[in-house]
Amino acid sequence: MEQQPIISIQNVSMRFNLAKEKHESLKEYFIALAHGGVRFDEFYALKDVSFDIMPGDFYGLIGLNGSGKSTLLKIISGVYKPSQGKVTVRGTIAPLIELGAGFDMDLTARENIYLNGAVLGYTPKYIRSKFDEIVDFSELQDFLDVPLKNYSSGMVARLAFAVATITKPDILIADEILSVGDFLFQQKCEKRMAELMGGGTTVILVSHSIEQIERMCNKAAWLDHGVLRRNGDAGPITAEYRKFQKT
């Protein structure tokens, strides 16, 4: 029996309406809107994107800023509904998309472990059983009772990654999560992702580091101004992308 894709992206487009005029205040904007005076430019973040991700793939999304990578991740995660097309996901997702999403910056790290765990669907009992493991991985033992607003972005990333990867999700989505924090912690995260893959987790990674994509991913999808330029085996695609970056 043929294996089914764990994620199937079919003819996905994402359109945003951008207001053409600049309004000095929200009140002015709504007055103009009420009188039909707001004109919109349509902006396509994604245009008719289709490809499948198979179970156990380590998929790298590459492309310049504004190419549609983060938009696609948000559609896969269910944050956005596409304007056209559909995405079918067969499995549980642990999304690491926006740093600090699911955290309350006024609460301490200790409190946020429980809060973020609940957002991801874990019970308080389960989080209690994994609490020490989360803290050990994040290396934040000395800062557990400090409010997150006093954390650096690297410390927040440590905590987010530690909580999201405490179970073995079917799909792990990481958007630039490894671009903050120090090199040793990045290595630790890469090792954890490799362990998850060994347990059957499918990983989708967005990274500005083409070296990281080459090192970790077996597949790649290259987005360019919202259009899927290439997808398939990572080696040839990253090699072509390197040449493109030099032109």
N, C-alpha and C positions, 0 to 999 in steps of 0.2 A: 504494500500500500504506500502510495506517494505521501511524503511528509508535507504537512500544511505549513505555510508561513506563520510565524508567531505574530508578525505585524504585516498587514497588507495595505499599502498606500495606493489608492486608485483615483487617478485623475483629480488630484487635490489642487484647488486654487484657493487663495485667501486674498480677499479684497478689503482694503481699508478706505474709508472716505476721509479725506483731509480738507478742512475748510480753506478756501482760497484767500479770503480776506482776513486781515488782522483786526480783531476787536479789542478795544482797550479794557473791557471788563466783561465778566460773565453776564451781567445784566444786559449790556449792549448786544452781546452775542444772542441771547434769548429773544430780545426784541426783534433783531434782524431775522432770526429763525421763524418767529411768529408771523412776520410779514413776508416770508418767502425770500428774504434778502441774503440768505447764506448760500453761497455756491460751493460745491464740493469738487475737488479733484479726486478721481479714483486712483488708488495706488495698489498695485498687485504685489504683495510680498511673496506669493507663490503662484506659479502658472502651470496648471495641468501636470503636476508631478505624480509619477507612478513608479513604484518599485516594491519588492517584497524583501522582508528580513526573515531569515530562517532561524529556528531555534538553535542556540549556541553560537550564533554569529557575534563577532565583535566588530560593530559597524562604526566607522569614523565618518562624521559629516564635515566636509571641508568647503571653503569658499571665503571670499572677502567679507568684511563687515557689511551688513545690509543685504546679504545674498539670500536670506530666508531660513537660515539654519535654526535659529531660536524659535521662529514662528512654527516651523515644522515640528519641533520637539513639543511645543505647547499643544499642537493639534493632536499628536500621538498621545500625550498625557491627558487629554480631555479638558485642558484649560480653555482652548479655543474650539469653536465649531467651524469647520471649513465653509467657505462661501459656496464652493462646488466640490463634488467628489466625496469620497468617504475613506475612513481609516478603520480597519478591523483589527482589534487587538485580542489575542488569545492568551490571557494570563494576567498576573498581577504586576503592577508597575511601581517601582520606587523612583520617584523623580527628584533629581538634584538640579533644578532648573534656575530658580532665582535664589541667590544666597540669602538666607534669613526668612524665606517664605515659610510660614508655619511656626515662626518664632515670635515671641513678644519681647521686644528689646528692653522693656522695663523690668522683666522678670529675670531671676538668676538662671545660670546654666542648669542647675539642679531642677528647677521648676520647668525649664524649657525642654529638658529631656522627656519629661512626662507629657508636656503639651504637644511637642512635635511627634512623639510616639503615638499619641491619640489621633493626630491628624493623619498619620500613616496607617491607622487602623489597629494599632496594638492595644491590648488591655493593660491597665495599670499593673496587674499581677505579672504579666509577661515582662513589662519594662523593669519592674523591680528585680526580676530574676536575671535580667541582662544588664542591670545598671552598672555594675563594676566593670563589665566587659566594655561598655560604651565609654566609660570614663578612662579606662586604661588605653583604649585605642586613640582617644582624642588627646591624651596627655595633658588634660586640664584639671588634674587633681587639686591643684593649689588655687583654682579660680572658680570652683563650683558654686560658691555663694556670692559671686560678683554678678551684678546685672549685665546682660548682654550688650547694653549700649556702651559699656566700657571695654568691650572686646575689640580687638583688631579684626579686619575682614578675614585674615588667615585663621584666627581662633574660631570665628563663626563657622568657617568652612570645615574645620576639623570636627566640630560638634555635629554639623549637618550630615557630614559623610559618615561619621560613627553611628548616628541614629538610623540613617536610611539603609545602611548595609548590615544591620545587626541580624536580620533574617536573610534568607536566600530568596529574593524576589525572582519571578520569572524573567522580568525585564528591569534593568537598571539604566536610567537615563542621566547622563552627567554633562552639563553645559558649562564649560570653562571652569569647572569646580576645582580643577587641579592647577589653575593659573595663579591662585592665591596660596599663600603659605610657603614654607621653605622646601627646599629640594628633598630633604630626608623624608618629610611627611608626604610629598608627592610620590616618592618611591613606595612608601608604606601603602598609600591608596592604590597604586598600580598593582601591588602584590595582592591586596584584598580583592581587587577586581578580577585578577587572574584566578584567585581561589573560588570566587563566585562562579566564574565561567567553568571551572573544573567541576562545579556542582550543577552545571546545566543552565546557569543564568545567561540570558542574552543581554549584551551591553551595547548601548549607543552613546558615543562620545563625541562632543564638539570640543575641538581644541585649536588654538592658534598655532600650536607647535606641530608642524608637519612631521618632525622627528618622532614625536609621541604617537601620532597616528601610524607611522611606518612601523614603529616598535611594537605596538599593541594590537593593531586591527588587522583582521584578515579580509575585511570588505570595506569599501569606501563609497560614498555618494558625494559628488561634487555639484554644489549649487552655485549658480551664477545669475544674479539679478532675478532670483525667484524661479529660474528654469533649471531643471536637472540636466546638467551637461554630460556627466558620465556616472555610471555606477557599476560595481562589480568587484573584482579582485583588487585589493588595496595597492599592491606594488606598482602596476602600470599606471594607475590613476594618480597616485602621489608623485610619481616621476614626471608625468605630464603637467601636473599642477605646479611643480617646482619650476619647470621651463616657463610656464605661463606667468609665474610671479616675477621672473627675470625680464620679461618683455616689457 
